[in-house]
Amino acid sequence: MNRHRPARPIAAIRLDGGRLCLDFVNSIHDRYAEDAEDYIGEPERFIEWCLRAGALGPRERIAVPEGAGQRAAWMRQVRTLRDHLHALLASRIDGMQAPADAVQGVDQWLHRAWSSQALGADGRMHWRDDARNVLLPLKRIALDALDLLGASSAPPLRRCCNTSSCGWLFLDTSKNQRRRWCAMETCGTADKMKRYRRGQ
């Protein structure tokens, strides 16, 4: 990951996946490039991203760990879940069996999420008060991935055709379901420019 370029403002980060879990997986800019940029490489940036992407509600506030060791351990959990989800979802796109460690890793987060909820008097599941900590957004992301993978009528799951650098994942909600790019304004335009230069 490139640690030298100025950090991109969280508000400027594109959310093109169509689902919380996909936007989380896409929180690496140009995943396949040598100088890939991690949008959420610091705890404070991850919290800000969670508020923007919906992993945390606008009134939810969770305390960022203060100790260097705790901060590093938390970010390892963030990166590991992101890697496992990417492997799981990419396997679905490619029609391949998902790596065992990815399946086990996501499954562990699902069990954590379920054990952090309780049935309320209104008949709905609610997060317990002791679950409102730094792990809450990761549990929500895991549950969103389960909902996506278990949906029988979800739009097709795609990978951006710019596999030389981008590799973002997205739901194809286009009318003809032939969308090729994470966003036409970025990778689609870049591809058009490449083809134009080759044709000159």
N, C-alpha and C positions, 0 to 999 in steps of 0.2 A: 504494500500500500504506500502511496505517495504521502509522506509526512511533511513535505516542504511547501506545497502550494497553500495559499490562504484558504481557510475553511469556507466553504460555500454556505451562505445563510440558509438555515433550515426552511424558512419561508419560500426560498427559491427552488427547493427540491421538488421535482415532479413526482406526482403520485398517479402513475399510469397503469398500475396493475389491475385495478378494478376490485380488489379485495384487500383487506388489512394485511393478511398473511403474505400476499404477493408484493405489496408495497414494502413490507419488511424485508423480504428476500432481495428486493431491488434497491435496498439502501446502500448498495455498493455501486458506484458509478463506473461504467466500463469494466465489468467483472473480469473479462478476459484480456484486458490490456495490462501491459507491464507496470503502468503507473496508476492502477485502479485506486479510486478515491472512496474511502469509507466515510459515508455521511454521518454515522453515529458512533464514531470511534471514542468519544468521551462520554462519561455518564450524564453530564448536563445536556449535551447535544441529544443523547438518546431520549431523555425525558422531554425535551422540547419537541423532538420528532413524534413521540407518542401522543402528545397533546394535539399536534397538527394532524396526525394520521387517524386518530380516534382510538388508539390503544388505551388512552386515559381520557376521561371526561374533562370538560373545561373547568369544573370546580374541584376535581380530584388533585390532590397534592401529595406526593410521596417524597420522603426524605432521601436524598442521595447519600450513600455511605461516605463517611469522612476519611477514614483511614486508607492509606495507599493500598494495603493488602486487600481490604474489603472492596474497594473500587475496582481493582484489577480482577478479583474473583467474579464480581458481578458482570463485568464486561466480557469475561471469558464465557459466562453463561449465555449472554446475548449473542456473541459470535457463534457459539456452538449450535444454539437453536437455529440461527439463521442458516448455517451451513447444512444442518440436517434437513431443514425444510426445503432448501434448494435442491438437495440430492433427491429427496422424496418426490417433489413436484416435477423435477426434470425427468426422473424415471417414468413418471406417469405420461409425460409428453412423448418420450421416446419409446414407450411401450415395453420398457425393461423392468426387471425386478429391482425394487429399491434396495440399497445397501442395508444390511442388517443393523449397523450402528445407527443409521438415520431413523429407521423404524423404531428402534428401542428408545432412542433419544427423544423423539417426538411423543412416543407413548408415555414416557415418564412425565413429560409436561402435562399431558392430558390427565393423568391420574392426580397430579398435583392440583390441577384446576378443579377437577370434580370434588376432591377432598376439601377444597377451600370454599365450597358453596353449601348452602343449607336451604331447605324448603321453608318459605315464609308463610305467614297466615293467609296471604293473598293467593296461595297456590303456585307461586313462581319461585324460581331459584334465585338466591341472592348471595353475593359475596359476603362472607363472614368478616367482621370488623378486623380480626387478626390477619386477614388475607390482604388487607390494603397496604401493601408494602412494595418494595422494589421489584418483586417477582410478579406482581399483578399484571402488568402489560404483557409479559411473556406468556402467562397463562391464557390471556385473552387471544393472543396471536395463535397459540396452539389450538384453541377451540375453533377459531375461525378457519384454520386449515382443515380441521376435521369436518366442519360443515361444508367446505368446498369439495373435499375429496369424497364425501358421502352423498353429495347432491346428484340425483339421477337426471336432472334436466338442466344442469348448469351449462352456460356457453362454453365452447371449446377452450381449453387451456393451451396457450401458445408460447413460443420463445421468439424473441425479436430476431429477425433474419440477419441482423448485423452481428453475426457470431464471431467476427474478427475482434470485436472489442466489447460490445454491449452485453448481449445475453440476458436481458431483462425478460421476465415472465409476465404474461397478462392474460386476462379473459377476453376472448374475441367476441365482442358484443356488436360488431358491425352487421349490417343487414344481410350481406351475402356470406358472412363468416369467412372472409378471405383476407383479413387484416394480416399484414406481414411485419409491421414495425411497432415498437413500443410507443412511438409517437412519430407522426409524419413530419412534424416540425424539427425533429432532431435526426434520428437515424434514417428516416425516409428521405429527407432533403439531402443528407450526406451521401446516400446511395445514388440519388439523381445526379449530384455533382460529379461523382466518380465516373458514372456512365457517360456523362457529357464530356468530361476530359478525355476519356478513352476514345470517344467518337471524333474528337478534333483531329 
